[in-house]
Amino acid sequence: MSGAQTVAVTGAAGFIGSHVVDALIARGDRVIAMDNLSMGSWDNLAQHQDNPLFRFEQLDVTDAAAFRAACKDARAMIHLAAFKIPRYGKTLDTLRINSVGAENALEICRELGAKLLLASTSEVYGRNPNVPFTETHDSVYGPSAVRRWAYAVSKLYEEHLCYAFREAYGLDFVILRFFGSYGPRQHLTWWGGPQSVFIQAVLDDSEIEIHGDGTQTRSFTYISDTVRGIISALDAPAAVGEVINLGNTEEITILELAHRIYRLAGEDHEPKLRLVPYADLGGGYQDVMRRVPDTSKAERLLKVRAEVSLDDGLLRTIEWQRSVQPVATSV
Ligand SMILES: NC(=O)c1ccc[n+]([C@@H]2O[C@H](COP(=O)([O-])OP(=O)(O)OC[C@H]3O[C@@H](n4cnc5c(N)ncnc54)[C@H](O)[C@@H]3O)[C@@H](O)[C@H]2O)c1
């Protein structure tokens, strides 16, 4: 599927959503952008305000009637609206929004005969120690008393819903597991990820808080690479019915990330680091010690691979973050 079409995007005012809307509009698609603006911002979409290809609907994806009414002409839906890791509570929001939102999205796509792209996450692999993760790796979680896993479980449930809708109704879906996307418009708190708070700490000349001893690793993906993968998945017939990792294979420890950001920001002194033991984070906090994608499936089915190196991406992000003021948020 390519060329002019109407695409519904949920979570459109958020970090990834707003870049996806930019890309769709740039290639001439009509976009129905939906968001309840709980974590996203209209400022991320305001550039499209007067474009006839663009329509914004402020709504909650758990409100099935409003959601359905907004999507009438959609040929495809990119479902990004979600509540992420409940680091400081709001576990119920994570479970409710993600499960009810995805079920509504799938039901609406079924009614419209539309394809659904589901935003999933590397978090789905949980604590599986065997990196790099291929899409067939097991999901390994800790106890239910640890609230972190609520997010992984909610996304895994969304993935199972996709398979169930395909089995029951023949619905076309693509599940995309994102690995640490970052770049301009990312949230400036932990909601945006460690790179975001580390850059902010460097710019504020405050301490960088490292959870645990900092030897845990991550793979970060620059936003333009994430968006290219999403758009390719929208178009590629071979991706239908598949789960696909979208990420960068460059692995870095959290400690090295802090040092790297200091260096790239032009600081010539040692970073101010504060190591916070996991036990002090409360809620039986558990971490994922290594996280690296195997991206061969994305290369094969979507013909994409990450092009922006971590250094280049961080430089661009630091430059952007310098240009904006922190926005207060309750998370
Ligand atoms: N950013 C990443 O690195 C990353 C990694 C893995 C998975 N994901 C997934 O990608 C998607 C987008 O993530 P993001 O980083 O852009 O997050 P984000 O918080 O910036 O965007 C999510 C958007 O959804 C909106 N939203 C939340 N609840 C809603 C509701 N009930 N109804 C309508 N809108 C609602 C928020 O206002 C926000 O604008 C999410 O599904 C997330 O789980 C992101």
The ligand as a Tripos MOL2 file, in Angstrom:
@<TRIPOS>MOLECULE
LIG
   44    48     1     0     0
SMALL
NO_CHARGES

@<TRIPOS>ATOM
      1 N1          9.9670    6.0870   22.5100 N.am      1 LIG1
      2 C1         10.4260    4.8510   22.5530 C.2       1 LIG1
      3 O1         11.6200    4.6500   22.6060 O.2       1 LIG1
      4 C2          9.5090    3.6610   22.5250 C.ar      1 LIG1
      5 C3         10.0810    2.3890   22.7160 C.ar      1 LIG1
      6 C4          9.2490    1.2910   22.6690 C.ar      1 LIG1
      7 C5          7.9020    1.4330   22.4170 C.ar      1 LIG1
      8 N2          7.3630    2.6880   22.2620 N.ar      1 LIG1
      9 C6          5.9250    2.7860   21.9980 C.3       1 LIG1
     10 O2          5.7180    3.7130   20.9450 O.3       1 LIG1
     11 C7          4.5160    4.4410   21.1690 C.3       1 LIG1
     12 C8          4.7990    5.9270   21.1400 C.3       1 LIG1
     13 O3          5.7460    6.2240   22.1520 O.3       1 LIG1
     14 P1          6.3110    7.6870   22.3810 P.3       1 LIG1
     15 O4          7.6940    7.5480   22.8600 O.co2     1 LIG1
     16 O5          6.0160    8.5370   21.2160 O.co2     1 LIG1
     17 O6          5.4260    8.1190   23.6260 O.3       1 LIG1
     18 P2          4.6570    9.4790   23.9120 P.3       1 LIG1
     19 O7          4.2080    9.4230   25.3290 O.co2     1 LIG1
     20 O8          5.4860   10.6430   23.4680 O.co2     1 LIG1
     21 O9          3.4200    9.3750   22.9260 O.3       1 LIG1
     22 C9          2.2340    8.6850   23.2660 C.3       1 LIG1
     23 C10         1.0850    9.5990   22.9660 C.3       1 LIG1
     24 O10        -0.1250    8.9250   23.2810 O.3       1 LIG1
     25 C11        -1.0030    9.8540   23.8950 C.3       1 LIG1
     26 N3         -1.9480    9.0980   24.7140 N.ar      1 LIG1
     27 C12        -1.6890    8.4430   25.8800 C.ar      1 LIG1
     28 N4         -2.8110    7.8890   26.3460 N.ar      1 LIG1
     29 C13        -3.7960    8.2000   25.4540 C.ar      1 LIG1
     30 C14        -5.1730    7.8850   25.3850 C.ar      1 LIG1
     31 N5         -5.7750    7.1700   26.3420 N.pl3     1 LIG1
     32 N6         -5.8920    8.3440   24.3300 N.ar      1 LIG1
     33 C15        -5.2930    9.0870   23.3600 C.ar      1 LIG1
     34 N7         -3.9900    9.3940   23.3740 N.ar      1 LIG1
     35 C16        -3.2470    8.9570   24.4200 C.ar      1 LIG1
     36 C17        -0.1160   10.7730   24.7070 C.3       1 LIG1
     37 O11        -0.7230   12.0320   24.9640 O.3       1 LIG1
     38 C18         1.1070   10.8970   23.7990 C.3       1 LIG1
     39 O12         1.0020   12.0050   22.9370 O.3       1 LIG1
     40 C19         3.9440    3.9240   22.4820 C.3       1 LIG1
     41 O13         2.9960    2.9190   22.1790 O.3       1 LIG1
     42 C20         5.1360    3.3150   23.1860 C.3       1 LIG1
     43 O14         4.7470    2.3080   24.0640 O.3       1 LIG1
     44 C21         8.1430    3.7940   22.3200 C.ar      1 LIG1
@<TRIPOS>BOND
     1     1     2 1
     2     2     3 2
     3     2     4 1
     4     4     5 ar
     5     4    44 ar
     6     5     6 ar
     7     6     7 ar
     8     7     8 ar
     9     8     9 1
    10     8    44 ar
    11     9    10 1
    12     9    42 1
    13    10    11 1
    14    11    12 1
    15    11    40 1
    16    12    13 1
    17    13    14 1
    18    14    15 2
    19    14    16 1
    20    14    17 1
    21    17    18 1
    22    18    19 2
    23    18    20 1
    24    18    21 1
    25    21    22 1
    26    22    23 1
    27    23    24 1
    28    23    38 1
    29    24    25 1
    30    25    26 1
    31    25    36 1
    32    26    27 ar
    33    26    35 ar
    34    27    28 ar
    35    28    29 ar
    36    29    30 ar
    37    29    35 ar
    38    30    31 1
    39    30    32 ar
    40    32    33 ar
    41    33    34 ar
    42    34    35 ar
    43    36    37 1
    44    36    38 1
    45    38    39 1
    46    40    41 1
    47    40    42 1
    48    42    43 1
@<TRIPOS>SUBSTRUCTURE
     1 LIG1         1 GROUP 0 **** ****
